[in-house]
Amino acid sequence: MWLLDKMLRAVVRKGRLVVTDHDGTEYSYGDAAADPVRIRFTDKGAALHVAKDPRIGAGEAYMDGRLVVEPPHDIRDMVLLVMGNASSGGGMAAPNPLRRAAQWLGFKADQINLRAKASANVVHHYDLTRQFYELFLDEDRQYTMAYFTDPANSLERAQLDKLALIAAKLRLGPGHGKGLRVLDIGCGWGGLGLYLNRHFGCEVLGVSLAPDQVAFANERAAAAGVADKVIFRLTDYRDVTGTFDRITSVGMIEHVGAPHLPEYFAKTHELLADDGIMLTHTIGRTRGPGSTDKWTRKYIFPGGYIPAMSELVSACETTGWEVADIEVLRYHYAHTLAEWYRRTCQHEADITALYDARLFRMWQFYLAGAEQSFRHGSMVNFHIQSVKQRSAVPMTRDYIGVEAARLSALDRAPEWHLERKAAE
């Protein structure tokens, strides 16, 4: 415990953390007057496992029941407390140089996402059962950042507002959408494609490497009577052919891998019509290129990488794109993840029955860690609108807010919800 004790004394300044080791010895950190978050180690080696490499050890210890957070607090409280302190200047001890070099080499190798590996990486994360995702996502199964025009909005409202914002940036308003072909790369469970078809009559091709997502999205299109207009395929985006008037990529580029960003932007440039528009929605880094932490790579997103704006824009510039608009969306994902976490905890018994307690705790740790990255760390969301011809979009961006507001108001109309329920 001595090594972890030394680390925590250097980190925890705000708030209070109380740690009880396996033998009952208690250690206290931070402000003695604050409400304490209490954790307990259940075996002799647990504290050392965390201290040797906190970036992976804390998550593994919690997953395995070796680190327990005492009620009324939970793992989210612990993660936000410790990482909030670390982000404000305390910092966690870095691995020794040899370990750091090994981790960097492992990260670089993990970024080589050839077709077979890319498919396996996506299946690792997205082929959990439909029932699992239904327990914490909104009714449309949007598994990306929601757009909170008001932090008090429901998750369902914020996800609809996210779709409205994306559609507005595609310039699919009255007179612009009918008959256009849209490619949705990384189509998820089909919500965006179906939304664009409902509102604008677009023909949509959605592609994904997650078999269950594609199957369910096609079931939804068939139920809505638009299976001839909205089609989903189990296809690598690199194998798509044809020309599209609009391209969307929402929460997909994080799976591409840094070495493949130029390939990604070159392929999408090839697929877009000369007067078309592409909208890339991605998690992004605010502090330049980095690396994905080992725990996330191992348990959640193998092959995943969060790009910096410099990496994205550089790849755009070298593959012929002209960037028409950039928006940085800051705290929206923190609110989204907090709500996903709340719903996950509500369904602990259901998730444990579907899988086991270890997976439930893994998911808790993942959501809490992700939230702290958006709340205290360097993670945000980027919207990059890219074009081949600058005349594809108006001179000012006023049209985005006008169209997003129109769509959001339409979704609030009671008759629209009745029509939607009937269609689904």
DOKOL-594724 format. One record per residue (C-alpha): x, y, z; residue in one letter; residue number from 1. Coordinates in steps of 0.001 Angstrom, whole numbers. Layout:
BEGIN
pt east = X, north = Y, up = Z, res = A, n = NUM
...
This chain:
BEGIN
pt east = 0, north = 0, up = 0, res = M, n = 1
pt east = 2988, north = 2298, up = 513, res = W, n = 2
pt east = 3412, north = 2993, up = -3212, res = L, n = 3
pt east = -276, north = 3769, up = -3807, res = L, n = 4
pt east = -323, north = 5862, up = -638, res = D, n = 5
pt east = 2555, north = 7960, up = -1969, res = K, n = 6
pt east = 790, north = 8449, up = -5312, res = M, n = 7
pt east = -2574, north = 9394, up = -3843, res = L, n = 8
pt east = -1023, north = 11919, up = -1438, res = R, n = 9
pt east = 438, north = 13705, up = -4448, res = A, n = 10
pt east = -2830, north = 13628, up = -6402, res = V, n = 11
pt east = -5867, north = 14133, up = -4167, res = V, n = 12
pt east = -6136, north = 17764, up = -3025, res = R, n = 13
pt east = -9816, north = 18591, up = -3556, res = K, n = 14
pt east = -12527, north = 16440, up = -2029, res = G, n = 15
pt east = -11702, north = 13509, up = 207, res = R, n = 16
pt east = -10792, north = 9894, up = -496, res = L, n = 17
pt east = -10583, north = 7287, up = 2261, res = V, n = 18
pt east = -8913, north = 3955, up = 1450, res = V, n = 19
pt east = -9172, north = 863, up = 3648, res = T, n = 20
pt east = -6561, north = -1757, up = 2867, res = D, n = 21
pt east = -7278, north = -5500, up = 3071, res = H, n = 22
pt east = -5992, north = -5616, up = 6680, res = D, n = 23
pt east = -8290, north = -2818, up = 7872, res = G, n = 24
pt east = -5662, north = -42, up = 7864, res = T, n = 25
pt east = -7257, north = 3257, up = 6822, res = E, n = 26
pt east = -5646, north = 6014, up = 4772, res = Y, n = 27
pt east = -7174, north = 9447, up = 4148, res = S, n = 28
pt east = -6421, north = 11941, up = 1366, res = Y, n = 29
pt east = -7523, north = 15485, up = 515, res = G, n = 30
pt east = -9780, north = 17846, up = 2425, res = D, n = 31
pt east = -10637, north = 16377, up = 5830, res = A, n = 32
pt east = -13839, north = 18457, up = 5960, res = A, n = 33
pt east = -15241, north = 17089, up = 2690, res = A, n = 34
pt east = -17731, north = 14243, up = 2347, res = D, n = 35
pt east = -15471, north = 11194, up = 1863, res = P, n = 36
pt east = -15581, north = 8701, up = -972, res = V, n = 37
pt east = -14606, north = 5417, up = 679, res = R, n = 38
pt east = -12997, north = 2499, up = -1128, res = I, n = 39
pt east = -11758, north = -832, up = 172, res = R, n = 40
pt east = -9243, north = -3382, up = -1120, res = F, n = 41
pt east = -10299, north = -6977, up = -587, res = T, n = 42
pt east = -6955, north = -8788, up = -891, res = D, n = 43
pt east = -3281, north = -8257, up = -143, res = K, n = 44
pt east = -2113, north = -7601, up = -3712, res = G, n = 45
pt east = -4912, north = -5301, up = -4897, res = A, n = 46
pt east = -3305, north = -1989, up = -3914, res = A, n = 47
pt east = -12, north = -2933, up = -5553, res = L, n = 48
pt east = -1836, north = -4006, up = -8724, res = H, n = 49
pt east = -3353, north = -525, up = -8944, res = V, n = 50
pt east = -130, north = 1285, up = -8032, res = A, n = 51
pt east = 2046, north = -542, up = -10589, res = K, n = 52
pt east = 38, north = 973, up = -13457, res = D, n = 53
pt east = -3071, north = 2932, up = -12391, res = P, n = 54
pt east = -4116, north = 3387, up = -16041, res = R, n = 55
pt east = -5116, north = -272, up = -16234, res = I, n = 56
pt east = -4844, north = -1532, up = -12654, res = G, n = 57
pt east = -7707, north = 487, up = -11173, res = A, n = 58
pt east = -10185, north = -709, up = -13778, res = G, n = 59
pt east = -9117, north = -4321, up = -13490, res = E, n = 60
pt east = -9223, north = -4243, up = -9692, res = A, n = 61
pt east = -12758, north = -2844, up = -9776, res = Y, n = 62
pt east = -13937, north = -5311, up = -12429, res = M, n = 63
pt east = -12562, north = -8241, up = -10420, res = D, n = 64
pt east = -14087, north = -7109, up = -7118, res = G, n = 65
pt east = -10677, north = -6414, up = -5576, res = R, n = 66
pt east = -11530, north = -2707, up = -5259, res = L, n = 67
pt east = -14927, north = -1958, up = -3717, res = V, n = 68
pt east = -16540, north = 1488, up = -3417, res = V, n = 69
pt east = -18542, north = 1781, up = -217, res = E, n = 70
pt east = -22156, north = 3116, up = -348, res = P, n = 71
pt east = -23581, north = 5680, up = -679, res = P, n = 72
pt east = -20902, north = 6428, up = -3283, res = H, n = 73
pt east = -20017, north = 4389, up = -6349, res = D, n = 74
pt east = -17244, north = 3968, up = -8890, res = I, n = 75
pt east = -18314, north = 7091, up = -10798, res = R, n = 76
pt east = -17760, north = 9187, up = -7675, res = D, n = 77
pt east = -14309, north = 7688, up = -7208, res = M, n = 78
pt east = -13258, north = 8160, up = -10837, res = V, n = 79
pt east = -14498, north = 11753, up = -11012, res = L, n = 80
pt east = -12784, north = 12579, up = -7708, res = L, n = 81
pt east = -9380, north = 11056, up = -8466, res = V, n = 82
pt east = -9185, north = 11973, up = -12149, res = M, n = 83
pt east = -10598, north = 15439, up = -11522, res = G, n = 84
pt east = -7686, north = 16012, up = -9155, res = N, n = 85
pt east = -5173, north = 14487, up = -11565, res = A, n = 86
pt east = -6424, north = 16670, up = -14433, res = S, n = 87
pt east = -6128, north = 19822, up = -12301, res = S, n = 88
pt east = -2406, north = 19334, up = -11828, res = G, n = 89
pt east = -1753, north = 16464, up = -9417, res = G, n = 90
pt east = -1063, north = 13878, up = -12086, res = G, n = 91
pt east = -635, north = 10150, up = -11682, res = M, n = 92
pt east = 2841, north = 8704, up = -11679, res = A, n = 93
pt east = 3925, north = 7730, up = -15149, res = A, n = 94
pt east = 5211, north = 4242, up = -15949, res = P, n = 95
pt east = 8978, north = 3825, up = -16089, res = N, n = 96
pt east = 10601, north = 4650, up = -19456, res = P, n = 97
pt east = 10862, north = 1031, up = -20628, res = L, n = 98
pt east = 7213, north = 314, up = -19821, res = R, n = 99
pt east = 6157, north = 3594, up = -21425, res = R, n = 100
pt east = 8049, north = 2675, up = -24602, res = A, n = 101
pt east = 6478, north = -788, up = -24653, res = A, n = 102
pt east = 3019, north = 683, up = -24218, res = Q, n = 103
pt east = 3625, north = 3165, up = -27045, res = W, n = 104
pt east = 4813, north = 418, up = -29401, res = L, n = 105
pt east = 1790, north = -1684, up = -28471, res = G, n = 106
pt east = -511, north = 1255, up = -29152, res = F, n = 107
pt east = 1093, north = 1880, up = -32552, res = K, n = 108
pt east = 740, north = -1765, up = -33553, res = A, n = 109
pt east = -2870, north = -1746, up = -32400, res = D, n = 110
pt east = -3593, north = 1112, up = -34821, res = Q, n = 111
pt east = -2983, north = -977, up = -37946, res = I, n = 112
pt east = -6613, north = -1706, up = -38830, res = N, n = 113
pt east = -6609, north = -3857, up = -41941, res = L, n = 114
pt east = -9991, north = -5183, up = -43064, res = R, n = 115
pt east = -10093, north = -8411, up = -41058, res = A, n = 116
pt east = -8770, north = -6754, up = -37917, res = K, n = 117
pt east = -11114, north = -3767, up = -38286, res = A, n = 118
pt east = -14067, north = -6142, up = -38469, res = S, n = 119
pt east = -12947, north = -8090, up = -35401, res = A, n = 120
pt east = -12407, north = -4865, up = -33434, res = N, n = 121
pt east = -15914, north = -3602, up = -34190, res = V, n = 122
pt east = -17511, north = -6945, up = -33342, res = V, n = 123
pt east = -15632, north = -6957, up = -30008, res = H, n = 124
pt east = -17543, north = -3876, up = -28890, res = H, n = 125
pt east = -20817, north = -3778, up = -30805, res = Y, n = 126
pt east = -21872, north = -7405, up = -30811, res = D, n = 127
pt east = -23102, north = -7387, up = -27261, res = L, n = 128
pt east = -26783, north = -8248, up = -27370, res = T, n = 129
pt east = -29468, north = -5841, up = -28546, res = R, n = 130
pt east = -31105, north = -6200, up = -25154, res = Q, n = 131
pt east = -27955, north = -4900, up = -23460, res = F, n = 132
pt east = -27816, north = -1634, up = -25415, res = Y, n = 133
pt east = -31578, north = -1148, up = -25052, res = E, n = 134
pt east = -31090, north = -952, up = -21287, res = L, n = 135
pt east = -29158, north = 2326, up = -21329, res = F, n = 136
pt east = -29557, north = 3999, up = -24744, res = L, n = 137
pt east = -32464, north = 6158, up = -25897, res = D, n = 138
pt east = -35332, north = 4560, up = -27805, res = E, n = 139
pt east = -33618, north = 5250, up = -31142, res = D, n = 140
pt east = -30419, north = 3505, up = -29979, res = R, n = 141
pt east = -28152, north = 6481, up = -30654, res = Q, n = 142
pt east = -24754, north = 5375, up = -29358, res = Y, n = 143
pt east = -22941, north = 8690, up = -29856, res = T, n = 144
pt east = -22949, north = 12091, up = -28181, res = M, n = 145
pt east = -26361, north = 13680, up = -27663, res = A, n = 146
pt east = -26745, north = 17429, up = -28222, res = Y, n = 147
pt east = -28007, north = 19167, up = -25072, res = F, n = 148
pt east = -29344, north = 22590, up = -25989, res = T, n = 149
pt east = -30419, north = 22578, up = -22330, res = D, n = 150
pt east = -28649, north = 20296, up = -19786, res = P, n = 151
pt east = -32070, north = 19588, up = -18279, res = A, n = 152
pt east = -33327, north = 17988, up = -21500, res = N, n = 153
pt east = -34018, north = 14268, up = -21597, res = S, n = 154
pt east = -31614, north = 11966, up = -23403, res = L, n = 155
pt east = -34322, north = 11287, up = -26000, res = E, n = 156
pt east = -34767, north = 15020, up = -26663, res = R, n = 157
pt east = -31014, north = 15597, up = -26887, res = A, n = 158
pt east = -30502, north = 12742, up = -29336, res = Q, n = 159
pt east = -33218, north = 14107, up = -31628, res = L, n = 160
pt east = -31554, north = 17513, up = -31449, res = D, n = 161
pt east = -28249, north = 15868, up = -32410, res = K, n = 162
pt east = -29848, north = 14374, up = -35528, res = L, n = 163
pt east = -31370, north = 17760, up = -36368, res = A, n = 164
pt east = -27959, north = 19443, up = -36102, res = L, n = 165
pt east = -26320, north = 16854, up = -38369, res = I, n = 166
pt east = -29093, north = 17120, up = -40954, res = A, n = 167
pt east = -28830, north = 20909, up = -40922, res = A, n = 168
pt east = -25096, north = 20746, up = -41630, res = K, n = 169
pt east = -25781, north = 18455, up = -44572, res = L, n = 170
pt east = -27984, north = 21204, up = -46042, res = R, n = 171
pt east = -30934, north = 18910, up = -46533, res = L, n = 172
pt east = -33618, north = 21530, up = -45921, res = G, n = 173
pt east = -36687, north = 22112, up = -48084, res = P, n = 174
pt east = -35729, north = 21906, up = -51719, res = G, n = 175
pt east = -32347, north = 20268, up = -51078, res = H, n = 176
pt east = -32998, north = 16694, up = -49895, res = G, n = 177
pt east = -35488, north = 14951, up = -52156, res = K, n = 178
pt east = -33858, north = 12255, up = -54258, res = G, n = 179
pt east = -30346, north = 12755, up = -52898, res = L, n = 180
pt east = -28179, north = 9710, up = -52169, res = R, n = 181
pt east = -26633, north = 9604, up = -48703, res = V, n = 182
pt east = -23853, north = 7297, up = -47515, res = L, n = 183
pt east = -23864, north = 6750, up = -43731, res = D, n = 184
pt east = -20523, north = 5252, up = -42704, res = I, n = 185
pt east = -20783, north = 3410, up = -39406, res = G, n = 186
pt east = -24568, north = 3442, up = -39470, res = C, n = 187
pt east = -25179, north = 2013, up = -35993, res = G, n = 188
pt east = -28724, north = 738, up = -35531, res = W, n = 189
pt east = -29975, north = 2831, up = -38446, res = G, n = 190
pt east = -31423, north = 5810, up = -36608, res = G, n = 191
pt east = -29719, north = 8545, up = -38626, res = L, n = 192
pt east = -30448, north = 6953, up = -42005, res = G, n = 193
pt east = -34111, north = 6482, up = -41166, res = L, n = 194
pt east = -34312, north = 10038, up = -39816, res = Y, n = 195
pt east = -32907, north = 11521, up = -43043, res = L, n = 196
pt east = -35313, north = 9482, up = -45144, res = N, n = 197
pt east = -38331, north = 10402, up = -42990, res = R, n = 198
pt east = -37653, north = 14107, up = -43089, res = H, n = 199
pt east = -36202, north = 14578, up = -46553, res = F, n = 200
pt east = -36952, north = 11524, up = -48698, res = G, n = 201
pt east = -33251, north = 10753, up = -49164, res = C, n = 202
pt east = -32067, north = 7394, up = -50389, res = E, n = 203
pt east = -29625, north = 6095, up = -47793, res = V, n = 204
pt east = -26951, north = 3411, up = -47838, res = L, n = 205
pt east = -25665, north = 2642, up = -44357, res = G, n = 206
pt east = -22541, north = 503, up = -43897, res = V, n = 207
pt east = -21138, north = -1079, up = -40760, res = S, n = 208
pt east = -18947, north = -3978, up = -39656, res = L, n = 209
pt east = -21287, north = -4960, up = -36799, res = A, n = 210
pt east = -23576, north = -7802, up = -37968, res = P, n = 211
pt east = -26321, north = -7355, up = -35377, res = D, n = 212
pt east = -26503, north = -3614, up = -35976, res = Q, n = 213
pt east = -26933, north = -4110, up = -39710, res = V, n = 214
pt east = -29559, north = -6819, up = -39242, res = A, n = 215
pt east = -31580, north = -4719, up = -36821, res = F, n = 216
pt east = -31296, north = -1572, up = -38949, res = A, n = 217
pt east = -32689, north = -3464, up = -41944, res = N, n = 218
pt east = -35522, north = -4792, up = -39780, res = E, n = 219
pt east = -36363, north = -1216, up = -38823, res = R, n = 220
pt east = -36307, north = -68, up = -42461, res = A, n = 221
pt east = -38623, north = -2934, up = -43438, res = A, n = 222
pt east = -41021, north = -2147, up = -40567, res = A, n = 223
pt east = -41140, north = 1487, up = -41698, res = A, n = 224
pt east = -41871, north = 433, up = -45285, res = G, n = 225
pt east = -38716, north = 2054, up = -46688, res = V, n = 226
pt east = -36460, north = -963, up = -47205, res = A, n = 227
pt east = -36146, north = -31, up = -50889, res = D, n = 228
pt east = -34925, north = 3477, up = -49982, res = K, n = 229
pt east = -32902, north = 2903, up = -46803, res = V, n = 230
pt east = -30511, north = -29, up = -47094, res = I, n = 231
pt east = -27923, north = -1238, up = -44606, res = F, n = 232
pt east = -25005, north = -3479, up = -45539, res = R, n = 233
pt east = -22324, north = -5379, up = -43658, res = L, n = 234
pt east = -19533, north = -3711, up = -45605, res = T, n = 235
pt east = -16183, north = -2050, up = -44976, res = D, n = 236
pt east = -16419, north = 1571, up = -46121, res = Y, n = 237
pt east = -13288, north = 942, up = -48199, res = R, n = 238
pt east = -15295, north = -1438, up = -50375, res = D, n = 239
pt east = -18161, north = 963, up = -51137, res = V, n = 240
pt east = -18506, north = 2071, up = -54769, res = T, n = 241
pt east = -20627, north = 4689, up = -56506, res = G, n = 242
pt east = -21269, north = 8387, up = -56012, res = T, n = 243
pt east = -23162, north = 10004, up = -53157, res = F, n = 244
pt east = -24549, north = 13502, up = -52698, res = D, n = 245
pt east = -23976, north = 13503, up = -48962, res = R, n = 246
pt east = -21776, north = 11456, up = -46635, res = I, n = 247
pt east = -22192, north = 11155, up = -42878, res = T, n = 248
pt east = -19756, north = 9602, up = -40460, res = S, n = 249
pt east = -20966, north = 9693, up = -36864, res = V, n = 250
pt east = -18811, north = 8086, up = -34195, res = G, n = 251
pt east = -16999, north = 5937, up = -36729, res = M, n = 252
pt east = -13681, north = 7624, up = -37409, res = I, n = 253
pt east = -12550, north = 6763, up = -33869, res = E, n = 254
pt east = -12264, north = 3167, up = -35120, res = H, n = 255
pt east = -10200, north = 3993, up = -38207, res = V, n = 256
pt east = -6812, north = 4290, up = -36507, res = G, n = 257
pt east = -4402, north = 7201, up = -36913, res = A, n = 258
pt east = -2345, north = 5629, up = -39742, res = P, n = 259
pt east = -5529, north = 5157, up = -41793, res = H, n = 260
pt east = -6901, north = 8715, up = -41616, res = L, n = 261
pt east = -5494, north = 9733, up = -45038, res = P, n = 262
pt east = -6939, north = 6537, up = -46544, res = E, n = 263
pt east = -10312, north = 7309, up = -44983, res = Y, n = 264
pt east = -10490, north = 10869, up = -46289, res = F, n = 265
pt east = -9183, north = 9849, up = -49724, res = A, n = 266
pt east = -11878, north = 7185, up = -50058, res = K, n = 267
pt east = -14706, north = 9470, up = -48952, res = T, n = 268
pt east = -13453, north = 12185, up = -51288, res = H, n = 269
pt east = -13662, north = 9653, up = -54126, res = E, n = 270
pt east = -17238, north = 8707, up = -53187, res = L, n = 271
pt east = -18697, north = 12220, up = -52847, res = L, n = 272
pt east = -20275, north = 14107, up = -55742, res = A, n = 273
pt east = -18454, north = 17286, up = -56767, res = D, n = 274
pt east = -21145, north = 19520, up = -55256, res = D, n = 275
pt east = -21671, north = 17278, up = -52219, res = G, n = 276
pt east = -21175, north = 17752, up = -48480, res = I, n = 277
pt east = -19656, north = 15422, up = -45882, res = M, n = 278
pt east = -20176, north = 15719, up = -42130, res = L, n = 279
pt east = -17735, north = 13982, up = -39792, res = T, n = 280
pt east = -18826, north = 13717, up = -36154, res = H, n = 281
pt east = -16091, north = 12375, up = -33903, res = T, n = 282
pt east = -14664, north = 12435, up = -30425, res = I, n = 283
pt east = -11518, north = 14552, up = -30498, res = G, n = 284
pt east = -8488, north = 15569, up = -28461, res = R, n = 285
pt east = -7893, north = 19202, up = -27528, res = T, n = 286
pt east = -4191, north = 18857, up = -26696, res = R, n = 287
pt east = -2681, north = 17386, up = -29818, res = G, n = 288
pt east = -2016, north = 13776, up = -30885, res = P, n = 289
pt east = -1858, north = 11201, up = -28120, res = G, n = 290
pt east = -2488, north = 7530, up = -27439, res = S, n = 291
pt east = -5405, north = 5422, up = -26262, res = T, n = 292
pt east = -5047, north = 4169, up = -22704, res = D, n = 293
pt east = -4273, north = 483, up = -22291, res = K, n = 294
pt east = -7433, north = -412, up = -20341, res = W, n = 295
pt east = -9739, north = 1025, up = -23027, res = T, n = 296
pt east = -7776, north = -653, up = -25822, res = R, n = 297
pt east = -7860, north = -4005, up = -24026, res = K, n = 298
pt east = -11448, north = -4115, up = -22797, res = Y, n = 299
pt east = -13547, north = -1638, up = -24792, res = I, n = 300
pt east = -12201, north = -364, up = -28124, res = F, n = 301
pt east = -9330, north = -2452, up = -29497, res = P, n = 302
pt east = -7786, north = -558, up = -32383, res = G, n = 303
pt east = -9560, north = 2653, up = -31381, res = G, n = 304
pt east = -7959, north = 6081, up = -31442, res = Y, n = 305
pt east = -9311, north = 9540, up = -30643, res = I, n = 306
pt east = -7828, north = 11973, up = -33199, res = P, n = 307
pt east = -6636, north = 15515, up = -32618, res = A, n = 308
pt east = -7956, north = 18298, up = -34827, res = M, n = 309
pt east = -4492, north = 18704, up = -36335, res = S, n = 310
pt east = -4526, north = 15077, up = -37494, res = E, n = 311
pt east = -7990, north = 15362, up = -39002, res = L, n = 312
pt east = -7390, north = 18630, up = -40828, res = V, n = 313
pt east = -4004, north = 17479, up = -42083, res = S, n = 314
pt east = -5569, north = 14328, up = -43535, res = A, n = 315
pt east = -8309, north = 16428, up = -45153, res = C, n = 316
pt east = -5828, north = 18824, up = -46700, res = E, n = 317
pt east = -3642, north = 16101, up = -48180, res = T, n = 318
pt east = -6578, north = 14282, up = -49794, res = T, n = 319
pt east = -8250, north = 17169, up = -51623, res = G, n = 320
pt east = -10911, north = 18284, up = -49174, res = W, n = 321
pt east = -11786, north = 21853, up = -48301, res = E, n = 322
pt east = -13022, north = 22306, up = -44746, res = V, n = 323
pt east = -16194, north = 24404, up = -44800, res = A, n = 324
pt east = -17120, north = 24460, up = -41112, res = D, n = 325
pt east = -15784, north = 23226, up = -37778, res = I, n = 326
pt east = -17642, north = 23139, up = -34466, res = E, n = 327
pt east = -16243, north = 22019, up = -31128, res = V, n = 328
pt east = -18896, north = 20456, up = -28884, res = L, n = 329
pt east = -17545, north = 20456, up = -25354, res = R, n = 330
pt east = -19678, north = 19162, up = -22480, res = Y, n = 331
pt east = -22420, north = 17415, up = -24439, res = H, n = 332
pt east = -20850, north = 13971, up = -24204, res = Y, n = 333
pt east = -20293, north = 14345, up = -20461, res = A, n = 334
pt east = -24058, north = 14814, up = -20010, res = H, n = 335
pt east = -24737, north = 11893, up = -22365, res = T, n = 336
pt east = -22396, north = 9530, up = -20534, res = L, n = 337
pt east = -23758, north = 10528, up = -17130, res = A, n = 338
pt east = -27237, north = 9538, up = -18287, res = E, n = 339
pt east = -26005, north = 6269, up = -19815, res = W, n = 340
pt east = -24292, north = 5514, up = -16506, res = Y, n = 341
pt east = -27466, north = 6246, up = -14542, res = R, n = 342
pt east = -29518, north = 3937, up = -16748, res = R, n = 343
pt east = -26844, north = 1229, up = -16622, res = T, n = 344
pt east = -26898, north = 1267, up = -12813, res = C, n = 345
pt east = -30690, north = 1091, up = -12835, res = Q, n = 346
pt east = -30419, north = -2167, up = -14770, res = H, n = 347
pt east = -27671, north = -3873, up = -12788, res = E, n = 348
pt east = -29759, north = -7009, up = -12251, res = A, n = 349
pt east = -30701, north = -7241, up = -15938, res = D, n = 350
pt east = -27111, north = -6786, up = -17158, res = I, n = 351
pt east = -25757, north = -9261, up = -14615, res = T, n = 352
pt east = -28364, north = -11789, up = -15761, res = A, n = 353
pt east = -27446, north = -11230, up = -19429, res = L, n = 354
pt east = -23700, north = -11527, up = -18767, res = Y, n = 355
pt east = -22197, north = -11385, up = -15270, res = D, n = 356
pt east = -21222, north = -8971, up = -12506, res = A, n = 357
pt east = -17749, north = -8467, up = -13981, res = R, n = 358
pt east = -19105, north = -7129, up = -17269, res = L, n = 359
pt east = -21501, north = -4864, up = -15400, res = F, n = 360
pt east = -18614, north = -3393, up = -13408, res = R, n = 361
pt east = -16505, north = -3112, up = -16578, res = M, n = 362
pt east = -19258, north = -1076, up = -18225, res = W, n = 363
pt east = -19636, north = 1144, up = -15187, res = Q, n = 364
pt east = -15915, north = 1860, up = -15182, res = F, n = 365
pt east = -15894, north = 2545, up = -18914, res = Y, n = 366
pt east = -18768, north = 5036, up = -18755, res = L, n = 367
pt east = -17433, north = 6787, up = -15654, res = A, n = 368
pt east = -13935, north = 7055, up = -17105, res = G, n = 369
pt east = -15266, north = 8381, up = -20378, res = A, n = 370
pt east = -17401, north = 10965, up = -18610, res = E, n = 371
pt east = -14462, north = 12305, up = -16615, res = Q, n = 372
pt east = -12466, north = 12668, up = -19866, res = S, n = 373
pt east = -15140, north = 15028, up = -21215, res = F, n = 374
pt east = -15796, north = 16745, up = -17903, res = R, n = 375
pt east = -12216, north = 17203, up = -16632, res = H, n = 376
pt east = -9909, north = 15945, up = -19377, res = G, n = 377
pt east = -9007, north = 16760, up = -22950, res = S, n = 378
pt east = -11887, north = 15064, up = -24786, res = M, n = 379
pt east = -14517, north = 16964, up = -26794, res = V, n = 380
pt east = -16518, north = 16287, up = -29940, res = N, n = 381
pt east = -15696, north = 17728, up = -33348, res = F, n = 382
pt east = -18028, north = 18399, up = -36243, res = H, n = 383
pt east = -16125, north = 18835, up = -39494, res = I, n = 384
pt east = -18113, north = 19812, up = -42575, res = Q, n = 385
pt east = -16025, north = 19194, up = -45674, res = S, n = 386
pt east = -16680, north = 19885, up = -49355, res = V, n = 387
pt east = -15017, north = 19618, up = -52733, res = K, n = 388
pt east = -16400, north = 22949, up = -53886, res = Q, n = 389
pt east = -16798, north = 25873, up = -51509, res = R, n = 390
pt east = -19969, north = 26911, up = -53361, res = S, n = 391
pt east = -21710, north = 23803, up = -51949, res = A, n = 392
pt east = -22629, north = 25724, up = -48789, res = V, n = 393
pt east = -23835, north = 29325, up = -48160, res = P, n = 394
pt east = -21415, north = 32124, up = -47319, res = M, n = 395
pt east = -22495, north = 32248, up = -43670, res = T, n = 396
pt east = -23413, north = 29430, up = -41309, res = R, n = 397
pt east = -26740, north = 30964, up = -40247, res = D, n = 398
pt east = -28610, north = 28293, up = -42197, res = Y, n = 399
pt east = -27413, north = 25625, up = -39748, res = I, n = 400
pt east = -29163, north = 27081, up = -36716, res = G, n = 401
pt east = -32325, north = 27915, up = -38662, res = V, n = 402
pt east = -32712, north = 24407, up = -40070, res = E, n = 403
pt east = -31768, north = 22645, up = -36824, res = A, n = 404
pt east = -34433, north = 24678, up = -34979, res = A, n = 405
pt east = -37036, north = 23838, up = -37634, res = R, n = 406
pt east = -36342, north = 20126, up = -37352, res = L, n = 407
pt east = -36287, north = 20163, up = -33556, res = S, n = 408
pt east = -39650, north = 21950, up = -33476, res = A, n = 409
pt east = -41077, north = 19399, up = -35900, res = L, n = 410
pt east = -39987, north = 16537, up = -33648, res = D, n = 411
pt east = -41782, north = 18186, up = -30737, res = R, n = 412
pt east = -45142, north = 18175, up = -32528, res = A, n = 413
pt east = -47464, north = 15546, up = -30972, res = P, n = 414
pt east = -48695, north = 14343, up = -34357, res = E, n = 415
pt east = -45108, north = 13601, up = -35434, res = W, n = 416
pt east = -44561, north = 11254, up = -32496, res = H, n = 417
pt east = -47795, north = 9420, up = -33309, res = L, n = 418
pt east = -46673, north = 8968, up = -36912, res = E, n = 419
pt east = -43262, north = 7792, up = -35749, res = R, n = 420
pt east = -44678, north = 5230, up = -33345, res = K, n = 421
pt east = -46984, north = 3907, up = -36064, res = A, n = 422
pt east = -44102, north = 3588, up = -38524, res = A, n = 423
pt east = -41928, north = 1677, up = -36073, res = E, n = 424
